[in-house]
Amino acid sequence: MNNYKSKEEGCVTNMLPTFKLNSLQDRRVYNRLVMLYKITRGMVPAVDPDEYLTSKP
């Protein structure tokens, strides 16, 4: 049976350094930047860049 009350770090936390993975926060930032890049280059057909992005005045 699993012990959900344990104060020890979880297995995912332990796997991050083992497999040299970035934190969830870093992965989310990276994926947002990738999506923004693709939108600005017209690589996401479902999103119209002219409606999604606005320019500074």
Distance bins in CASP14 RR format, pairs under 12 A and 6 or more apart:
PFRMAT RR
TARGET T0000
AUTHOR 0000-0000-0000
RMODE 2
METHOD distances of the structure
MODEL  1
2 10 0 0 0 0 0 1 0 0 0 0 0
2 11 0 0 0 0 0 1 0 0 0 0 0
3 10 0 0 0 0 0 1 0 0 0 0 0
4 10 0 0 0 0 0 1 0 0 0 0 0
8 14 0 0 0 0 1 0 0 0 0 0 0
9 15 0 0 0 0 0 1 0 0 0 0 0
9 16 0 0 0 0 1 0 0 0 0 0 0
9 17 0 0 0 0 0 1 0 0 0 0 0
10 16 0 0 0 0 0 1 0 0 0 0 0
11 18 0 0 0 0 1 0 0 0 0 0 0
11 19 0 0 0 0 0 1 0 0 0 0 0
12 18 0 0 0 0 0 1 0 0 0 0 0
12 19 0 0 0 0 0 1 0 0 0 0 0
12 21 0 0 0 0 1 0 0 0 0 0 0
12 23 0 0 0 0 0 1 0 0 0 0 0
12 24 0 0 0 0 1 0 0 0 0 0 0
13 19 0 0 0 0 0 1 0 0 0 0 0
13 21 0 0 0 0 0 1 0 0 0 0 0
13 23 0 0 0 0 1 0 0 0 0 0 0
13 24 0 0 0 0 0 1 0 0 0 0 0
14 21 0 0 0 0 0 1 0 0 0 0 0
15 21 1 0 0 1 0 0 0 0 0 0 0
15 22 0 0 0 0 0 1 0 0 0 0 0
15 23 0 0 0 0 0 1 0 0 0 0 0
15 24 0 0 0 0 0 1 0 0 0 0 0
16 22 1 0 0 1 0 0 0 0 0 0 0
16 23 1 0 0 1 0 0 0 0 0 0 0
16 24 0 0 0 0 1 0 0 0 0 0 0
16 25 0 0 0 0 0 1 0 0 0 0 0
16 26 0 0 0 0 0 1 0 0 0 0 0
16 27 0 0 0 0 0 1 0 0 0 0 0
17 23 0 0 0 0 0 1 0 0 0 0 0
21 27 1 0 0 1 0 0 0 0 0 0 0
21 30 0 0 0 0 0 1 0 0 0 0 0
22 28 0 0 0 0 1 0 0 0 0 0 0
22 29 0 0 0 0 1 0 0 0 0 0 0
22 30 1 0 0 1 0 0 0 0 0 0 0
22 31 0 0 0 0 0 1 0 0 0 0 0
23 29 0 0 0 0 1 0 0 0 0 0 0
23 30 0 0 0 0 0 1 0 0 0 0 0
24 30 0 0 0 0 0 1 0 0 0 0 0
24 31 0 0 0 0 0 1 0 0 0 0 0
25 31 0 0 0 0 0 1 0 0 0 0 0
25 32 0 0 0 0 0 1 0 0 0 0 0
26 32 0 0 0 0 0 1 0 0 0 0 0
26 33 0 0 0 0 0 1 0 0 0 0 0
27 33 0 0 0 0 0 1 0 0 0 0 0
27 34 0 0 0 0 0 1 0 0 0 0 0
28 34 0 0 0 0 0 1 0 0 0 0 0
28 35 0 0 0 0 0 1 0 0 0 0 0
29 35 0 0 0 0 0 1 0 0 0 0 0
29 36 0 0 0 0 0 1 0 0 0 0 0
30 36 0 0 0 0 0 1 0 0 0 0 0
30 37 0 0 0 0 0 1 0 0 0 0 0
31 37 0 0 0 0 0 1 0 0 0 0 0
31 38 0 0 0 0 0 1 0 0 0 0 0
32 38 0 0 0 0 0 1 0 0 0 0 0
32 39 0 0 0 0 0 1 0 0 0 0 0
33 39 0 0 0 0 0 1 0 0 0 0 0
33 40 0 0 0 0 0 1 0 0 0 0 0
34 40 0 0 0 0 0 1 0 0 0 0 0
34 41 0 0 0 0 0 1 0 0 0 0 0
34 43 0 0 0 0 1 0 0 0 0 0 0
34 44 0 0 0 0 0 1 0 0 0 0 0
35 41 0 0 0 0 0 1 0 0 0 0 0
35 42 0 0 0 0 0 1 0 0 0 0 0
35 43 0 0 0 0 1 0 0 0 0 0 0
35 44 1 0 0 1 0 0 0 0 0 0 0
35 46 0 0 0 0 0 1 0 0 0 0 0
35 47 0 0 0 0 1 0 0 0 0 0 0
35 49 0 0 0 0 0 1 0 0 0 0 0
35 52 0 0 0 0 0 1 0 0 0 0 0
35 53 0 0 0 0 0 1 0 0 0 0 0
36 42 0 0 0 0 0 1 0 0 0 0 0
36 43 0 0 0 0 0 1 0 0 0 0 0
36 44 0 0 0 0 1 0 0 0 0 0 0
36 47 0 0 0 0 0 1 0 0 0 0 0
36 49 0 0 0 0 1 0 0 0 0 0 0
36 52 0 0 0 0 1 0 0 0 0 0 0
36 53 0 0 0 0 1 0 0 0 0 0 0
37 43 1 0 0 1 0 0 0 0 0 0 0
37 44 0 0 0 0 1 0 0 0 0 0 0
37 49 0 0 0 0 0 1 0 0 0 0 0
37 53 0 0 0 0 0 1 0 0 0 0 0
38 44 1 0 1 0 0 0 0 0 0 0 0
38 45 0 0 0 0 0 1 0 0 0 0 0
38 46 0 0 0 0 0 1 0 0 0 0 0
38 47 0 0 0 0 1 0 0 0 0 0 0
38 49 0 0 0 0 1 0 0 0 0 0 0
38 52 0 0 0 0 0 1 0 0 0 0 0
38 53 0 0 0 0 0 1 0 0 0 0 0
39 45 0 0 0 0 0 1 0 0 0 0 0
39 46 0 0 0 0 1 0 0 0 0 0 0
39 47 1 0 1 0 0 0 0 0 0 0 0
39 48 0 0 0 0 1 0 0 0 0 0 0
39 49 1 0 1 0 0 0 0 0 0 0 0
39 50 0 0 0 0 0 1 0 0 0 0 0
39 51 0 0 0 0 0 1 0 0 0 0 0
39 52 1 0 1 0 0 0 0 0 0 0 0
39 53 1 0 0 1 0 0 0 0 0 0 0
40 47 0 0 0 0 0 1 0 0 0 0 0
40 48 0 0 0 0 0 1 0 0 0 0 0
40 49 1 0 1 0 0 0 0 0 0 0 0
40 50 0 0 0 0 0 1 0 0 0 0 0
40 52 0 0 0 0 1 0 0 0 0 0 0
40 53 1 0 0 1 0 0 0 0 0 0 0
40 55 0 0 0 0 0 1 0 0 0 0 0
41 47 0 0 0 0 0 1 0 0 0 0 0
41 49 0 0 0 0 1 0 0 0 0 0 0
41 53 0 0 0 0 0 1 0 0 0 0 0
42 48 0 0 0 0 1 0 0 0 0 0 0
42 49 1 0 1 0 0 0 0 0 0 0 0
42 50 0 0 0 0 0 1 0 0 0 0 0
42 52 0 0 0 0 0 1 0 0 0 0 0
42 53 0 0 0 0 0 1 0 0 0 0 0
43 49 0 0 0 0 1 0 0 0 0 0 0
44 51 0 0 0 0 0 1 0 0 0 0 0
44 52 0 0 0 0 1 0 0 0 0 0 0
44 53 0 0 0 0 0 1 0 0 0 0 0
46 52 0 0 0 0 0 1 0 0 0 0 0
47 53 0 0 0 0 1 0 0 0 0 0 0
49 55 0 0 0 0 0 1 0 0 0 0 0
END
